[in-house]
Amino acid sequence: MAKLLIDMGAHEHDLEGIKQVSDGLSSDPTLAFRRTRNGRFCFDMENRCIYRMSAQPFVLTAEEDFVRHDSGVIRIFDEIEDDLQSNTALQALLIFKALVVDGVAVAPRPYLDYSAAQWVCTLFSIRTVTVPELLGEPALEGVHSDGVDHTMTTLLGSRNMAPTSAVTFLHDPAETNGTPWDAVDPGLRLGSYQHRDFLDTVLIADHERKHSLSPVFAVREEEAATRDMAIFFTRRPAIAGHVSYPHDALVPHEKRPVSVRIPFVEHDDPLPSASLSNPFRRLREDR
């Protein structure tokens, strides 16, 4: 993944720098064991660019397969700052996701505009913290979906985290929402994945597979354990009837504008090599 990101414009010093951005996160509005910031980006495939959008409230509902004490609650997160949005590694991750998901058919969600040439990407920078008096749970909600078309999760770092921590489990959509990760029907568990190393990434077709995660456990139980992630929720723009429709403006951010180009590659372009030195051919073949 690091090689792909460098080929898409990431600088070596920004790959190192993105490991530190979680140190500047803020308190989460509803979860005591989590520190967060978020930002909204538009993948404008018609104009081949990704730009930062204005801040908007965030909400997920039980109807979107998200069952938790704050389901349906309008949440306001502190915004990501320049240390993340201007980081070329983060920008390359956004480009990577745009190239992978665009043009790939997924099970549609209601009240999203699948005729649009734009994607709404909500980026969360999240640190989950376990301390002796509080267990950090990356998915307190148990089995769930994120109300989007694609969920991409990338590990930025961890400290004092036990190797059994934060396993992502995939579930058949028939699994009951809110079921704890360790109480699911084994017959409906479809697979698992664990982020172990820097930039380990998983991408889920969110309306086709539910998921859950095990907690963050500490190696040295008397010390804090942390897990730092970049989470990319991506869906088509909302239309009337969707809970996020009132909060889905596609206007650029006034105070923190940023824009990056999405490379254009014809699917039938002849390329000299399928090696990692040409990431776009590799992405097309994998897709």
C-alpha positions as CSV (number, residue, x, y, z in Angstrom):
1,M,0.0,0.0,0.0
2,A,2.9,2.4,0.8
3,K,4.3,1.9,-2.7
4,L,0.8,2.5,-4.3
5,L,0.4,5.7,-2.3
6,I,3.9,7.0,-3.2
7,D,3.1,6.3,-6.9
8,M,-0.1,8.3,-6.5
9,G,1.7,11.3,-5.0
10,A,2.4,10.6,-1.4
11,H,5.7,11.9,0.0
12,E,7.8,9.7,2.3
13,H,7.8,12.4,5.0
14,D,4.0,12.5,4.9
15,L,3.8,8.7,5.3
16,E,5.7,9.2,8.6
17,G,3.7,12.3,9.5
18,I,0.3,10.6,9.2
19,K,1.3,8.3,12.0
20,Q,1.2,11.3,14.4
21,V,-2.0,13.0,13.5
22,S,-4.1,11.1,16.0
23,D,-2.2,12.8,18.8
24,G,-4.2,15.9,18.0
25,L,-7.7,14.4,18.1
26,S,-10.6,15.7,20.2
27,S,-13.1,14.1,22.6
28,D,-15.8,12.1,20.8
29,P,-19.3,13.5,21.3
30,T,-20.8,10.2,22.6
31,L,-18.0,7.7,23.4
32,A,-15.7,8.2,26.3
33,F,-13.0,5.7,25.0
34,R,-12.7,7.4,21.7
35,R,-11.0,10.5,20.3
36,T,-12.1,11.8,16.9
37,R,-12.2,14.4,14.2
38,N,-13.9,14.2,10.8
39,G,-14.1,15.9,7.4
40,R,-16.3,15.6,4.3
41,F,-14.9,15.2,0.8
42,C,-16.5,15.0,-2.6
43,F,-15.3,12.6,-5.2
44,D,-16.3,14.5,-8.3
45,M,-15.7,11.9,-11.0
46,E,-17.1,14.2,-13.8
47,N,-14.4,16.8,-13.1
48,R,-11.8,14.3,-11.9
49,C,-11.1,16.0,-8.6
50,I,-11.6,15.4,-4.9
51,Y,-12.4,18.5,-2.8
52,R,-13.1,19.2,0.9
53,M,-16.7,20.0,1.6
54,S,-18.3,22.2,4.2
55,A,-18.8,20.7,7.7
56,Q,-22.1,19.1,8.3
57,P,-23.7,17.2,11.2
58,F,-23.4,13.4,11.2
59,V,-26.2,10.9,11.8
60,L,-26.7,7.1,11.5
61,T,-30.0,5.3,12.2
62,A,-31.3,1.9,13.0
63,E,-32.9,1.8,9.6
64,E,-29.4,1.9,8.2
65,D,-28.4,-1.2,10.2
66,F,-26.7,0.9,13.0
67,V,-28.1,0.1,16.4
68,R,-26.5,1.9,19.3
69,H,-27.5,4.2,22.1
70,D,-26.8,7.2,19.8
71,S,-28.6,5.9,16.7
72,G,-30.5,8.7,15.1
73,V,-28.7,11.3,17.2
74,I,-27.3,14.3,15.4
75,R,-23.6,14.3,16.2
76,I,-21.2,17.2,15.7
77,F,-17.5,16.3,15.5
78,D,-14.5,18.6,15.6
79,E,-13.1,19.0,12.1
80,I,-9.9,17.5,10.8
81,E,-7.2,20.1,10.4
82,D,-4.5,20.9,7.9
83,D,-2.1,18.4,9.3
84,L,-4.3,15.7,7.9
85,Q,-6.1,17.1,4.9
86,S,-2.9,18.5,3.4
87,N,-1.0,15.3,4.1
88,T,-0.2,13.8,0.7
89,A,-0.5,10.2,2.1
90,L,-4.1,11.0,3.1
91,Q,-4.8,12.5,-0.3
92,A,-3.4,9.4,-2.0
93,L,-5.7,7.2,0.2
94,L,-8.7,9.3,-1.0
95,I,-7.5,8.9,-4.7
96,F,-7.0,5.2,-4.1
97,K,-10.6,4.7,-2.8
98,A,-12.1,6.8,-5.6
99,L,-10.3,4.7,-8.3
100,V,-11.3,1.4,-6.7
101,V,-15.0,2.1,-6.0
102,D,-16.1,4.1,-9.0
103,G,-17.8,2.1,-11.6
104,V,-18.2,-1.0,-9.4
105,A,-21.8,-2.1,-8.9
106,V,-23.0,-2.6,-5.3
107,A,-26.4,-3.3,-3.7
108,P,-28.1,0.1,-3.7
109,R,-29.3,1.8,-0.6
110,P,-32.7,3.6,-0.6
111,Y,-32.8,7.4,-1.1
112,L,-29.3,7.7,-2.6
113,D,-28.8,9.2,-6.0
114,Y,-27.0,6.5,-8.1
115,S,-27.3,8.7,-11.2
116,A,-24.9,11.3,-9.7
117,A,-21.3,11.6,-10.8
118,Q,-20.3,12.5,-7.2
119,W,-19.6,10.5,-4.1
120,V,-19.8,11.8,-0.6
121,C,-16.9,10.6,1.5
122,T,-16.9,11.3,5.3
123,L,-13.4,10.8,6.7
124,F,-13.0,9.9,10.4
125,S,-9.7,10.1,12.1
126,I,-10.2,7.9,15.2
127,R,-8.2,6.8,18.2
128,T,-9.7,4.0,20.3
129,V,-8.2,4.0,23.9
130,T,-8.3,1.2,26.5
131,V,-7.3,2.1,30.0
132,P,-7.6,0.0,33.2
133,E,-11.0,1.5,34.0
134,L,-12.5,1.5,30.5
135,L,-12.4,-0.9,27.6
136,G,-12.0,0.6,24.1
137,E,-14.4,-0.9,21.6
138,P,-13.9,0.1,17.9
139,A,-17.5,-1.1,17.3
140,L,-19.5,-0.8,20.5
141,E,-22.6,-1.3,18.4
142,G,-21.8,-4.9,17.7
143,V,-22.9,-6.2,14.3
144,H,-23.7,-3.3,12.0
145,S,-23.5,-1.5,8.7
146,D,-22.4,2.1,8.3
147,G,-25.2,3.4,6.1
148,V,-23.0,3.8,3.1
149,D,-21.9,2.1,-0.1
150,H,-18.3,1.4,0.8
151,T,-16.5,1.5,4.2
152,M,-12.7,1.6,4.0
153,T,-10.5,1.3,7.1
154,T,-6.8,2.0,7.3
155,L,-4.5,1.5,10.3
156,L,-2.3,4.4,11.1
157,G,-0.7,3.0,14.2
158,S,-1.1,1.4,17.7
159,R,0.6,1.4,21.1
160,N,0.5,-1.3,23.7
161,M,-2.2,-3.2,21.7
162,A,-2.4,-6.9,22.3
163,P,-2.2,-9.0,19.1
164,T,-5.7,-10.4,19.7
165,S,-7.2,-7.0,19.4
166,A,-9.6,-5.4,16.9
167,V,-10.3,-8.3,14.6
168,T,-12.9,-7.3,11.9
169,F,-15.5,-10.0,11.3
170,L,-17.8,-10.0,8.3
171,H,-21.4,-11.2,8.6
172,D,-24.2,-12.2,6.3
173,P,-26.9,-9.4,6.1
174,A,-29.2,-11.8,7.9
175,E,-27.3,-11.4,11.2
176,T,-29.1,-9.4,13.8
177,N,-28.0,-5.8,14.2
178,G,-26.5,-5.0,17.5
179,T,-25.4,-8.6,18.3
180,P,-22.1,-8.5,20.2
181,W,-19.1,-9.6,18.2
182,D,-18.6,-12.7,20.4
183,A,-22.3,-13.8,20.4
184,V,-23.0,-14.0,16.7
185,D,-24.3,-17.0,14.7
186,P,-21.2,-18.8,13.4
187,G,-23.1,-19.9,10.4
188,L,-23.6,-16.2,9.4
189,R,-19.9,-15.2,9.9
190,L,-18.4,-15.0,6.5
191,G,-14.8,-14.1,7.3
192,S,-12.4,-12.1,9.3
193,Y,-9.5,-9.6,8.9
194,Q,-7.1,-7.9,11.2
195,H,-5.2,-4.7,10.7
196,R,-1.7,-5.5,12.0
197,D,0.7,-3.2,10.3
198,F,0.9,0.5,9.2
199,L,-1.5,1.1,6.2
200,D,-3.2,-2.3,6.4
201,T,-6.5,-1.6,4.7
202,V,-9.8,-3.3,4.2
203,L,-12.7,-2.2,2.0
204,I,-16.3,-3.5,2.6
205,A,-19.3,-3.3,0.3
206,D,-21.3,-1.9,3.2
207,H,-24.9,-2.8,2.1
208,E,-23.8,-6.4,1.2
209,R,-21.9,-7.4,4.3
210,K,-22.4,-6.4,7.9
211,H,-19.4,-6.3,10.2
212,S,-18.3,-6.3,13.9
213,L,-15.0,-5.9,15.7
214,S,-13.4,-7.2,18.9
215,P,-12.2,-4.8,21.5
216,V,-8.7,-3.2,21.9
217,F,-6.9,-5.2,24.6
218,A,-3.7,-4.0,26.3
219,V,-0.5,-5.9,26.5
220,R,0.5,-4.2,29.7
221,E,-2.9,-3.9,31.4
222,E,-1.8,-1.0,33.8
223,E,-1.0,1.2,30.7
224,A,-3.2,2.7,28.0
225,A,-3.5,0.9,24.7
226,T,-4.4,2.9,21.6
227,R,-5.4,2.1,18.0
228,D,-5.4,4.8,15.4
229,M,-7.5,4.5,12.2
230,A,-8.6,6.5,9.2
231,I,-12.1,5.5,8.3
232,F,-13.6,6.4,4.9
233,F,-17.4,6.2,4.6
234,T,-18.4,6.7,0.9
235,R,-21.9,6.8,-0.6
236,R,-23.8,8.5,-3.3
237,P,-25.5,11.9,-2.5
238,A,-28.7,11.7,-0.5
239,I,-32.1,12.6,-1.9
240,A,-35.3,13.6,-0.2
241,G,-36.4,10.9,2.3
242,H,-32.8,10.1,3.5
243,V,-32.0,11.0,7.1
244,S,-28.8,12.9,5.9
245,Y,-30.5,14.8,3.1
246,P,-30.7,18.1,5.1
247,H,-27.0,17.7,5.9
248,D,-25.6,16.7,2.5
249,A,-24.5,20.0,0.8
250,L,-21.8,19.5,-1.7
251,V,-20.4,23.0,-1.4
252,P,-16.6,23.5,-0.9
253,H,-15.3,24.2,2.6
254,E,-14.9,28.0,3.0
255,K,-12.1,28.0,5.6
256,R,-10.2,24.9,4.7
257,P,-10.4,24.5,1.0
258,V,-8.3,21.7,-0.6
259,S,-8.6,19.9,-3.9
260,V,-6.6,17.1,-5.5
261,R,-6.8,15.6,-9.0
262,I,-8.1,12.2,-9.7
263,P,-5.9,10.6,-12.4
264,F,-7.8,9.5,-15.5
265,V,-6.8,6.1,-17.0
266,E,-8.7,4.5,-19.9
267,H,-9.5,0.9,-19.2
268,D,-8.0,-0.2,-22.5
269,D,-4.9,1.9,-22.4
270,P,-1.8,-0.2,-23.2
271,L,0.6,-0.1,-20.3
272,P,4.1,-1.5,-20.4
273,S,4.0,-3.3,-17.0
274,A,1.6,-4.7,-14.5
275,S,4.1,-4.2,-11.7
276,L,3.5,-1.9,-8.7
277,S,5.3,0.8,-10.5
278,N,2.1,1.3,-12.4
279,P,-0.6,1.2,-9.7
280,F,-3.5,2.1,-12.0
281,R,-3.1,-1.0,-14.1
282,R,-2.7,-3.1,-10.9
283,L,-6.0,-1.5,-9.5
284,R,-7.9,-2.2,-12.7
285,E,-6.7,-5.9,-12.8
286,D,-7.6,-6.4,-9.2
287,R,-11.0,-4.8,-9.7
